[in-house]
């Protein structure tokens, strides 16, 4: 009886076959495996809204996501990423999930927090759960690492981000949609109605629900931007809850639409390749409409 092929093996062979079909062959395979995964792209965007207080004008946010440590992404690469983020001089750092690929199997766990501790943000560092952070009995492992790294873990809860003059915005973080128990109503229960609301959700497709809660911006990861995109065929791997909004900027809803940005992430999962989906850091500058 033929041996059952593992999903990763199947995907890898499928990718290799598709590269061959499109005439890219071994050169394309090498590029997708060794080169593109290290071609970090920095995307710069403005978060502009009437409800952003003047004191937040120019506040810089750096979002990173989906490092998947242990699956072809090393602690040495993480060190370089931390250096790159610090060079951007963020006021706020948001990590939107999937730190370790398989938390309970990762054998360099003690090295992670000391590296993430080096991340500097003048206002604060915040994070949420991704599906891989829950998988492999990882929920407590992830929480411990992030708290040791001076991140505030938002699990269906909110936090007021305050400036010295007392003005604030509301940061909301929900649990992962695949393996967690996201609860937007609970997360928003203590949020002042008139404040600017920024939601962190690992899963992008939560946006359809979130837009009905008068949230102004949502930042997500999870999709890896498709990770491998074949010409004329599209993305080879798009996970559940990233089908509607796989990468980039979207406006959700017709009246007072919510803005969504889906970050392509840093590492890889399932396949050790990136093709037409470079790893990404997102840098947001907050703009108060009242300041103009």
N, C-alpha and C positions, 0 to 999 in steps of 0.2 A: 504493500500500500504506500503511495507516495507521501512523503513527509509534508505536513502542512507548512506553507510558507508564512513567516512572520510578516506583520504589516510593514515594519520598517524595511525589511528586505524587499518586499513587493514594491514599495514606493521608490526605493533606491534603484531597482532594476527598471521600473517604469520611467524614472527620470533619465537614466542612462540611455534608454531606448529612444526617448523623445529628443534628446540632444543629438543622437545619431541621425534621426529622421530630419532634423532641421540643419544638418550639416555642421554641427558644432563639435561633435566628437570629443576626443580626449582633452583638447584645449579648453572647450567649454566646461567639461567636467572639472578640470583643475581650477578654472576661474571660479566656478560656483562653490567649490569646496574650500579653496585656500585664499582666494583674493577678495571676492565680494564680501564675505563675512567680516572682513577687517576694514572695509571702506566706510567708515563711520560718516554719516551725513548729519549736519546740524541744520535743523529747520527753524526759522525765526518767524514768529507770528505775534500779532497784537491781540490782547483781550481788552476790548473796548465796550464800555457800557455806562449808561446814565447813573446807575446805582453804585458804581465804584467810587469810593470817597477820593477827594483830591489828594489826600495823604498817601494813597496807593499809586498815584501817578508815577510811572517809571519803575515800579517794583518788578523785579525779574524772577521768573519761575523757570526752573529746569525740570523737565519730566524725563525720566528714564524708565524702562520697562523690560520685562522678559529677558533677563540675563541667562536663565537656564544653566546655572553653574553645574558642572559635572558632565554635561553633554556637549563636548567639543568647545567648552568655554572654561578658562582656567582662572585661578586666583591672580595670576600675574596679569592677565588681561583685565581683570576687575580693577587691579591697582592702577593701570593706565587709564581706565575709564574714570576712576575717581579723580585722577590728576586733571583729566580733560574737563570734567564738570567743575572742579574748583577754579580752573582758569577762566571759566565763564562768569565767575563771581556772582552766584545766585543769591537772592534774598530768601527764596523758598525752594525746597527740593521735594518733588513728589515722585515716589516709586509706585508704579501701578501694577505690581504683581508678577509672580513667577520668578522668584529668586533662584531656587534650586530646581533642577529637573526632577530628581528623585531624592527628596530630603533625607529619608532614612537609609539611603545607600551611599550618601556622599561622605568620603573619608577625609576631607579637609575642612570639616565643619568649623573647627576652632579658629581657622584663619580668616573667616569671613567678616565677623563683627569688627575686629581690629582695623580691617581695611575700610569698611563702611563708616566707622567712627571718624575717619579722616575727612569725610565730606563736610564742607563748611557752608552754612547758610545763615545769613544775619537774622532772619525771622524764625525759621524752623524747618524741620524735616518731617514729612508725613508719608504714610504708606497704607496700602490696602492688600487684601489677599487676592491671589490668582488661583486658578484651579490646581496648578502644580504645588502651590504652597500648602494646600490641604491634602493632596495626594501623597501616598507613601507615608501615611501617619505623620504628616509634616506640620500640622496646624500649630502645635506648641513649639516645635523646632523653629519655625519661621518667626513666630511671635517673640521668642527669646532672643534670636539673632537681631531682629530689628530694634527691639527695646534696648539691647546692649549697645546698639549702634546709634542711640539717641534719636531714633525715629519714633513718632507717635503713630501707633497702629489704630486706624479708624475702622471699626467693625460695626456697621449699622449705627453710626453715631456721627456727631458733628462737633466742630470746634470753631470758636470765633477767633479769627486772626486779627489781632489788634495792633494799632499804631499808638504812638505815645500820646497823641491828642484824644485818644478814646474812640476814634472811628474804627470800623471793622468791616470785614467781609465774612461770610459763612462758608467754611469748608466742610463738605459732607463726604463720607466714605462708606461704601456698602460692600457687603460680602460678595464673594465670587458667585456667578450665576450657575456654573456647571456643578461644582462640588460643595458650595457653601449654601447659606440661607439668606439671600439678600432681602432686606426689608426697608424699602424707601420711606415708608410712612414712619417707622420707628426712627430712622436716621434723621428725618427732618423734624421730629417732634419738638425739639428745643430751638429750632432755627427761627430767628426774628423774621417775620413775613416781609418786611420792607428792605431786608438786606440783600446784597449781591450774593448769589448762591453758586458755588462751584463744586461740582460733583466728581469724585474719583470712583470709577467703576471699571474693573478689569475687562469685563465683557462689553464691547461697544453696543451691541444690539439692545441693551437695557435702555438706550436713548429713546426708543419709542414710548416706553412707559414713563421715563424720567421727564420727558418734555411736558407731560400733563401735570407735573408737580410745580410748575413755575420755577424750574431750575434754569439758570442762564447759560452756563457752560458745563460741558462734561468732557473729562479727559479719560481716555481708555488705552489699552494695549491689546494683548491676547492674539491678535490676528497675524502678527509678523509681516503684515502687508502682503499676505499670501505666501511669503517666504520663497517660493519657487514659482515664477510666472513664465509660462511657455508662450512664445509668439503665436497669436491666433487661437490659442487654446485656453489662455487665462491661468489662474492660480491652480497649482497642483494640490495644495493643502490649505483649506480654509476651515478653521475649527468651528464647532457649533457656537452660536451666539456672537459670531463675527461675520455672518453671511451677508447681512444687509449693509454693513458699514466696515469694509475691510481695511481702509487706510485713508489718511488725510482728513480734510476739513469738510463738514457737512452742516447744513441748516435743517433742523427738524421742526416740523409744524408750520402752520401758515400764519397764525396770529401770535405776535411776540415770539418768533421761533427761537429754539434753543440751539446754541452752537455746540458742535461735537468735534473733537480732534482725536483721531486714532493713530497712535504712535506705532511704528513698525517694529519696535523692540531692538534688543541688542544681540541676543544669542540665537540659537537654532534649537529646534526640537523635532523629533521623529526622523528628520533627514539632516545630515550635517552639511547642508547647502543653503546658499541664498543666491537667487538668480532674478535680476530685475526687481529686487526688493532689498535695497541696502539697509544695514542697521542704522538706527536713528536716535539722536537726542533732539528734544524739542525745547526751544527757548521761547518763552512767552513774556512779553512786556505788557504790564497792565496800564491801561490808559483810561483816565477819568474824563468822560465827556464834559463834565462840569468845569474842567480845567481849561477848556477852549471856548 
